[in-house]
Amino acid sequence: MKNLKPFIFGFFATLITISVFAGSLLADNAADNNNSSVKTKSRIESFTKYYKVLEIVEGIYVDDLTLEEIIKKSIEGLLTNLDAHSGYINEKSFQDLKTQMEGEFGGLGITIGMKDGAVTIIAPIEDTPADKAGLKAGDVILKIDNRSTIDMTLDEAVSLMRGEPKTAVKITIVRKGENRPLVFDIVRDMIKVDSVYTKVIEGENILYIRVTNFDQNVANKTAEALKKQKNLKGVILDMRNNPGGLLDQAVELTDIFVDSGTIVSQKGRNSANDRVYKAKKGVLTTAPMVVLVNGGSASASEIVSGALQDLKRAVIVGENTFGKGSVQQIIPINDNQTEAVKLTIARYYLPSGRTIQTVGVEPDVIVHAAAVPSSDNDFSIKESDLKKHLEGELTKIDNSTKSAAAIPVIQKKEAVISQGDILKDLQLKSAVDIIKVLNITTKK
């Protein structure tokens, strides 16, 4: 049968040899030789089953696939079935990942993830085409151009949305509260992210710090901004729609506001992946502080908000966060390091020992966005029913599909946030009011 038998048999024979050899070593050192023998036999049976499936697919599958294609597909299937964040990274995706880490790329400006089995927007990046068009955290992407995202991988979705600047892409989404899918025609652009900027609340000596994502400059920029301020009455740290980023920056940012205690720990199956990150310096540790979060706050922003909450350093205001609290490692799998696997190796734990994986961080004070004050921030469809629901939504897309007009984006380039701007943002107004109350109570 083609080249499968000689190739796979040699591969399989080597695996069996290794398994038997490893099994014999375990048997020599284990108290119970019988258990080791059973384990070795089980491994051999599993490899045999896998070999038979490969042989069947190559021999009679309707399309003529090469052995390389079959192996890659089996790797993809294995990793994507582990969890939503593990996956196989092919050569193109690996290059795209390197490009993204450089901080500039052509695309829409959204961070996506798998939630309940659907491609979901974690957060639009501020002041990007997606943000200006009106895409929101929690939107479920139904179609990219004319391709349905049902059963599509995250890498495939990212690849379809990225592209040359000035080229257009059509995004169809399902949004809670809308009875029809919404269609957005968006023109790609170069995505350049300003990770940190600061402002002062008008009439108050309260510093507003906006962190849009965690790149390598977050902690330094925040520390520099604080040095310029004197006699602050409080700090508002806004991490709404912040999809995360670098762990070390999350730790360093938290460390600016606390002077002791564990910030975050990570624990995995292998103790070599365990880490504990503790506070060391502390720059502004006593001024009243409020952290703003929502459903688009994920990963690193959840670590910061959760740590400040557990350490009783800040009041968390807004909506429940996304719930992404796992650690992935990228491991090259070929000699020239053009392909890799992304594997979940550990989970993050907050100072109290709780995890943020799937549950997120619950605010101390729940305040919904002013535009949707009654939102419960949950897409109330079970994962088991979501695929059928999305398939039903596809049938609604016809000439009568509702198109969403672009939502105006208020650009706040000034150094001061006016009282008028505050009145447009219920969550921000709540943060200002809480700091005022904390200043009053601490004086007593």
C-alpha positions as CSV (number, residue, x, y, z in Angstrom):
1,M,0.0,0.0,0.0
2,K,2.0,2.9,-1.3
3,N,4.9,3.9,1.0
4,L,2.9,3.5,4.1
5,K,3.9,0.0,5.3
6,P,7.7,0.3,5.1
7,F,7.6,3.8,6.5
8,I,5.1,3.4,9.2
9,F,6.2,-0.1,10.1
10,G,9.8,1.2,10.8
11,F,8.4,4.2,12.7
12,F,6.0,1.9,14.6
13,A,8.7,-0.7,15.3
14,T,10.9,2.0,16.7
15,L,8.1,3.2,19.0
16,I,7.4,-0.3,20.1
17,T,11.1,-0.9,20.8
18,I,11.3,2.3,22.8
19,S,8.2,1.5,24.7
20,V,9.3,-2.0,25.5
21,F,12.8,-0.7,26.5
22,A,11.2,2.0,28.7
23,G,8.8,-0.5,30.1
24,S,11.6,-2.9,31.0
25,L,13.5,-0.2,32.8
26,L,10.4,0.7,34.8
27,A,9.8,-2.9,35.6
28,D,13.4,-3.3,36.9
29,N,12.9,-0.4,39.3
30,A,9.2,-0.7,40.2
31,A,7.9,-2.7,43.1
32,D,5.1,-4.2,41.0
33,N,6.5,-5.7,37.7
34,N,3.0,-6.8,36.7
35,N,1.7,-3.2,36.6
36,S,4.6,-2.1,34.4
37,S,4.0,-5.0,32.0
38,V,0.3,-4.1,31.7
39,K,1.2,-0.5,31.0
40,T,3.7,-1.5,28.3
41,K,1.1,-3.8,26.7
42,S,-1.5,-1.0,26.7
43,R,0.9,1.4,24.9
44,I,1.7,-1.2,22.2
45,E,-2.0,-1.8,21.7
46,S,-2.7,1.9,21.4
47,F,0.1,2.4,18.8
48,T,-1.2,-0.6,16.9
49,K,-4.7,0.9,16.7
50,Y,-3.2,4.2,15.5
51,Y,-1.2,2.5,12.8
52,K,-4.3,0.6,11.6
53,V,-6.3,3.9,11.3
54,L,-3.5,5.5,9.3
55,E,-3.3,2.5,7.0
56,I,-7.1,2.6,6.5
57,V,-7.2,6.3,5.7
58,E,-4.3,6.2,3.3
59,G,-5.8,3.2,1.6
60,I,-9.5,3.9,1.0
61,Y,-10.3,7.5,2.0
62,V,-12.2,9.2,-0.9
63,D,-9.4,11.8,-1.4
64,D,-5.8,10.8,-2.3
65,L,-3.9,12.1,0.8
66,T,-0.1,11.8,1.2
67,L,1.2,10.3,4.4
68,E,2.5,13.7,5.4
69,E,-1.0,15.2,5.1
70,I,-2.5,12.4,7.1
71,I,0.0,12.8,9.9
72,K,-0.5,16.5,10.1
73,K,-4.2,16.1,10.2
74,S,-3.9,13.6,13.0
75,I,-1.7,16.0,15.0
76,E,-4.1,18.8,14.5
77,G,-7.0,16.6,15.7
78,L,-5.1,15.4,18.7
79,L,-4.2,18.9,19.9
80,T,-7.4,20.7,19.2
81,N,-9.3,18.0,21.2
82,L,-7.1,18.6,24.3
83,D,-8.4,22.1,24.9
84,A,-9.4,25.3,23.2
85,H,-5.8,26.8,23.4
86,S,-3.6,23.9,22.3
87,G,-3.0,23.4,18.6
88,Y,-0.7,22.6,15.8
89,I,1.2,25.5,14.2
90,N,2.1,25.0,10.6
91,E,4.9,26.9,8.8
92,K,2.6,29.9,7.7
93,S,1.0,30.2,11.1
94,F,4.4,30.1,12.8
95,Q,5.6,33.0,10.6
96,D,2.4,34.9,11.3
97,L,3.0,34.4,15.0
98,K,6.5,35.9,14.8
99,T,5.1,38.8,12.8
100,Q,2.5,39.5,15.5
101,M,5.1,39.4,18.2
102,E,6.9,42.2,16.4
103,G,3.9,44.4,17.1
104,E,2.8,45.4,13.6
105,F,0.7,43.5,11.1
106,G,-2.1,43.8,8.6
107,G,-5.5,42.9,9.8
108,L,-8.7,44.0,11.6
109,G,-7.5,44.5,15.1
110,I,-9.4,41.9,17.1
111,T,-8.3,39.1,19.5
112,I,-10.4,35.9,19.1
113,G,-10.7,32.7,21.1
114,M,-12.8,29.6,21.3
115,K,-15.7,29.9,23.7
116,D,-18.3,27.2,24.0
117,G,-17.0,25.7,20.7
118,A,-17.5,28.9,18.7
119,V,-15.0,31.5,17.3
120,T,-15.7,34.4,19.6
121,I,-14.2,38.0,19.8
122,I,-12.4,38.4,23.1
123,A,-11.8,42.0,22.4
124,P,-11.4,44.5,19.6
125,I,-8.1,46.4,19.9
126,E,-8.7,50.1,20.6
127,D,-8.6,52.5,17.6
128,T,-8.3,49.7,15.0
129,P,-10.7,49.0,12.0
130,A,-12.6,46.4,14.0
131,D,-13.1,48.8,16.9
132,K,-14.2,51.7,14.7
133,A,-16.6,49.4,12.8
134,G,-18.3,48.5,16.0
135,L,-17.3,44.8,16.7
136,K,-17.7,44.0,20.4
137,A,-16.3,41.6,22.9
138,G,-18.5,38.5,23.0
139,D,-19.6,38.7,19.4
140,V,-19.6,35.2,17.8
141,I,-18.1,35.2,14.3
142,L,-20.5,33.3,12.1
143,K,-18.9,33.9,8.7
144,I,-15.7,35.4,7.3
145,D,-16.5,36.6,3.8
146,N,-18.5,33.6,2.5
147,R,-16.9,30.9,4.7
148,S,-18.8,29.6,7.7
149,T,-16.7,29.4,10.9
150,I,-18.6,26.3,12.2
151,D,-15.9,23.7,12.8
152,M,-13.2,26.2,11.8
153,T,-10.0,26.4,13.9
154,L,-8.7,29.6,15.4
155,D,-5.7,29.5,13.2
156,E,-7.9,29.3,10.1
157,A,-10.0,32.2,11.2
158,V,-7.0,34.3,12.0
159,S,-5.5,33.5,8.6
160,L,-8.7,34.6,6.8
161,M,-9.0,37.9,8.6
162,R,-5.3,38.9,8.2
163,G,-4.2,40.4,4.9
164,E,-2.8,43.3,3.1
165,P,-3.8,46.8,4.3
166,K,-6.5,48.5,2.2
167,T,-8.2,45.2,1.4
168,A,-11.7,44.5,2.5
169,V,-13.2,41.6,4.4
170,K,-16.9,40.9,5.4
171,I,-17.5,39.7,8.9
172,T,-20.9,38.3,9.9
173,I,-21.5,38.0,13.6
174,V,-24.2,36.8,16.1
175,R,-24.7,39.3,18.9
176,K,-26.8,38.9,22.0
177,G,-29.9,41.0,21.8
178,E,-30.0,41.1,18.0
179,N,-32.6,38.9,16.2
180,R,-30.5,38.6,13.0
181,P,-26.8,38.2,12.3
182,L,-25.0,41.5,11.8
183,V,-22.7,42.1,8.8
184,F,-19.7,44.3,8.9
185,D,-17.7,45.4,5.8
186,I,-14.2,46.2,7.2
187,V,-11.1,47.4,5.4
188,R,-7.9,46.0,6.8
189,D,-5.1,48.2,8.0
190,M,-1.7,48.0,9.7
191,I,-2.3,47.3,13.3
192,K,-0.1,49.3,15.6
193,V,-1.0,49.1,19.3
194,D,-0.5,51.9,21.8
195,S,-0.5,49.7,24.9
196,V,-0.7,52.4,27.6
197,Y,-1.9,56.0,27.9
198,T,-2.9,58.1,30.8
199,K,-5.3,61.0,31.5
200,V,-6.5,63.0,34.5
201,I,-10.1,63.2,35.5
202,E,-11.4,66.8,35.1
203,G,-11.8,68.5,38.4
204,E,-10.3,65.6,40.4
205,N,-6.7,64.6,41.1
206,I,-7.5,61.1,39.9
207,L,-5.2,59.4,37.4
208,Y,-6.8,57.3,34.6
209,I,-4.5,54.6,33.2
210,R,-5.7,52.8,30.1
211,V,-3.9,49.5,29.3
212,T,-5.1,48.1,26.0
213,N,-2.8,45.0,25.9
214,F,0.3,43.7,27.7
215,D,3.3,44.3,25.4
216,Q,6.8,44.7,26.7
217,N,6.4,48.4,27.6
218,V,3.4,48.3,29.9
219,A,5.1,48.4,33.3
220,N,7.7,51.0,32.4
221,K,5.2,53.3,30.8
222,T,2.9,53.1,33.8
223,A,5.7,53.8,36.3
224,E,6.8,56.8,34.2
225,A,3.3,58.2,34.2
226,L,3.0,57.8,38.0
227,K,6.3,59.7,38.6
228,K,4.7,62.8,36.9
229,Q,1.8,62.9,39.3
230,K,1.8,64.4,42.8
231,N,-0.6,63.9,45.7
232,L,-3.0,61.6,43.8
233,K,-6.4,61.1,45.2
234,G,-6.7,57.8,43.4
235,V,-6.0,55.7,40.4
236,I,-8.4,54.1,37.9
237,L,-6.8,51.2,35.9
238,D,-8.9,50.5,32.9
239,M,-8.3,47.0,31.4
240,R,-11.7,46.6,29.6
241,N,-11.3,44.8,26.3
242,N,-7.7,44.0,27.1
243,P,-7.0,40.5,25.7
244,G,-3.8,40.0,27.6
245,G,-0.2,39.5,26.5
246,L,3.1,39.0,28.4
247,L,2.9,37.4,31.8
248,D,6.0,39.3,33.1
249,Q,4.3,42.6,32.3
250,A,1.2,41.6,34.2
251,V,3.4,40.7,37.2
252,E,5.4,43.9,37.0
253,L,2.3,46.1,36.6
254,T,0.7,44.5,39.7
255,D,4.0,44.9,41.6
256,I,3.8,48.7,41.1
257,F,0.7,48.9,43.3
258,V,1.4,46.3,46.0
259,D,4.4,45.9,48.4
260,S,4.1,42.3,49.5
261,G,2.4,39.0,48.8
262,T,2.1,36.5,46.0
263,I,0.9,38.0,42.8
264,V,0.2,34.8,40.8
265,S,1.4,31.3,40.6
266,Q,1.3,28.7,37.8
267,K,1.0,25.0,38.4
268,G,1.2,22.1,35.9
269,R,1.5,18.4,35.7
270,N,5.2,18.7,35.5
271,S,6.6,20.5,38.6
272,A,9.4,22.0,36.4
273,N,6.6,24.3,35.0
274,D,5.6,25.5,38.4
275,R,6.3,29.2,39.2
276,V,5.4,31.6,42.0
277,Y,5.6,35.4,41.3
278,K,5.8,37.6,44.4
279,A,5.6,41.4,44.9
280,K,9.0,43.1,45.4
281,K,9.0,46.9,45.1
282,G,5.7,48.8,45.3
283,V,5.5,52.3,44.0
284,L,2.0,53.5,44.8
285,T,0.6,51.1,47.4
286,T,-1.8,53.2,49.4
287,A,-3.8,55.6,47.1
288,P,-7.4,54.4,46.5
289,M,-7.6,52.3,43.4
290,V,-10.4,51.0,41.1
291,V,-9.9,48.5,38.2
292,L,-12.3,48.4,35.3
293,V,-12.9,45.1,33.6
294,N,-15.4,43.4,31.3
295,G,-16.0,40.3,29.2
296,G,-13.2,41.3,26.9
297,S,-10.6,41.4,29.7
298,A,-8.6,38.1,29.4
299,S,-5.4,36.4,30.5
300,A,-2.9,38.9,31.7
301,S,-5.6,41.5,32.5
302,E,-7.4,38.9,34.6
303,I,-4.2,38.1,36.5
304,V,-3.7,41.8,37.4
305,S,-7.4,42.4,38.4
306,G,-7.6,39.1,40.3
307,A,-4.4,39.7,42.2
308,L,-5.3,43.2,43.2
309,Q,-8.7,41.9,44.3
310,D,-7.3,39.1,46.4
311,L,-4.7,41.3,47.9
312,K,-7.4,43.8,48.9
313,R,-5.6,46.5,47.0
314,A,-8.3,47.6,44.6
315,V,-12.0,47.6,44.0
316,I,-12.9,45.7,40.8
317,V,-15.7,47.3,38.8
318,G,-17.5,46.3,35.7
319,E,-18.5,42.9,34.3
320,N,-17.2,39.3,34.7
321,T,-14.0,38.7,32.7
322,F,-13.4,36.2,29.9
323,G,-11.9,33.3,31.9
324,K,-8.6,32.5,30.2
325,G,-6.2,31.3,32.9
326,S,-3.9,28.7,31.3
327,V,-0.3,28.7,30.2
328,Q,0.8,27.7,26.7
329,Q,4.2,26.7,25.5
330,I,5.3,26.8,21.9
331,I,7.5,23.8,21.1
332,P,9.2,23.4,17.7
333,I,8.8,19.9,16.2
334,N,11.1,19.8,13.2
335,D,14.8,20.4,12.7
336,N,14.6,23.8,11.0
337,Q,12.0,25.0,13.6
338,T,9.3,26.1,11.0
339,E,6.5,24.0,12.6
340,A,5.5,23.7,16.3
341,V,2.9,22.7,18.7
342,K,1.2,25.0,21.1
343,L,0.5,23.1,24.3
344,T,-1.2,24.0,27.5
345,I,1.3,23.1,30.2
346,A,0.0,24.8,33.4
347,R,-2.8,27.0,34.8
348,Y,-2.6,30.3,36.6
349,Y,-3.7,30.6,40.2
350,L,-4.4,33.9,42.0
351,P,-3.1,34.7,45.5
352,S,-6.1,33.1,47.2
353,G,-5.5,29.9,45.3
354,R,-8.5,30.2,43.0
355,T,-8.2,29.8,39.2
356,I,-9.5,32.1,36.6
357,Q,-9.8,29.4,33.9
358,T,-13.4,29.4,32.4
359,V,-14.8,31.3,35.4
360,G,-12.9,34.6,35.1
361,V,-12.8,37.3,37.7
362,E,-16.1,38.5,39.2
363,P,-16.1,42.2,40.0
364,D,-16.7,43.5,43.5
365,V,-19.2,46.0,42.0
366,I,-21.1,44.8,39.0
367,V,-21.8,47.7,36.6
368,H,-22.9,47.0,33.0
369,A,-21.9,49.1,30.1
370,A,-24.1,52.2,29.8
371,A,-25.4,51.1,26.3
372,V,-26.6,47.8,27.7
373,P,-27.3,48.3,31.5
374,S,-29.2,45.1,31.8
375,S,-26.7,42.8,30.1
376,D,-25.8,39.7,32.1
377,N,-22.6,39.3,30.1
378,D,-23.4,35.6,29.3
379,F,-24.2,34.2,25.9
380,S,-26.9,31.9,27.2
381,I,-26.5,29.0,24.8
382,K,-25.0,25.7,26.0
383,E,-22.0,24.4,24.0
384,S,-23.9,21.3,23.1
385,D,-26.6,23.5,21.5
386,L,-24.4,26.2,20.0
387,K,-23.6,24.5,16.7
388,K,-27.2,23.9,15.9
389,H,-28.0,27.5,16.8
390,L,-25.3,28.9,14.5
391,E,-26.4,26.6,11.7
392,G,-29.9,28.1,12.1
393,E,-28.4,31.6,12.1
394,L,-26.7,30.8,8.7
395,T,-30.1,30.3,7.2
396,K,-31.1,33.8,8.1
397,I,-28.4,35.3,6.0
398,D,-30.1,36.4,2.8
399,N,-30.9,39.7,1.1
400,S,-32.8,40.8,4.2
401,T,-29.8,40.4,6.5
402,K,-29.4,43.3,8.8
403,S,-26.2,45.3,8.2
404,A,-24.7,47.1,11.2
405,A,-23.9,50.8,10.8
406,A,-20.5,51.8,12.0
407,I,-20.6,52.9,15.6
408,P,-18.9,56.3,16.1
409,V,-15.7,56.0,18.1
410,I,-15.0,58.9,20.5
411,Q,-11.3,59.7,20.3
412,K,-10.0,61.0,23.6
413,K,-6.7,62.4,22.6
414,E,-6.7,65.2,25.3
415,A,-4.9,64.8,28.6
416,V,-8.1,65.3,30.5
417,I,-11.3,63.2,30.6
418,S,-14.1,65.7,30.9
419,Q,-17.2,65.4,33.0
420,G,-19.2,65.0,29.8
421,D,-17.1,62.0,28.8
422,I,-17.6,60.5,32.2
423,L,-21.4,60.8,31.9
424,K,-21.2,58.7,28.7
425,D,-19.5,55.8,30.5
426,L,-21.4,54.4,33.5
427,Q,-18.6,52.1,34.5
428,L,-16.0,54.9,34.6
429,K,-18.4,57.2,36.5
430,S,-18.9,54.4,39.1
431,A,-15.1,54.1,39.4
432,V,-14.7,57.9,40.1
433,D,-17.5,57.8,42.6
434,I,-16.0,54.8,44.5
435,I,-12.6,56.6,44.7
436,K,-14.4,59.7,46.2
437,V,-16.1,57.5,48.8
438,L,-12.8,55.7,49.6
439,N,-11.1,59.1,50.2
440,I,-13.9,60.1,52.5
441,T,-13.9,56.9,54.6
442,T,-10.1,56.8,54.9
443,K,-10.1,60.3,56.4
444,K,-12.3,59.2,59.3
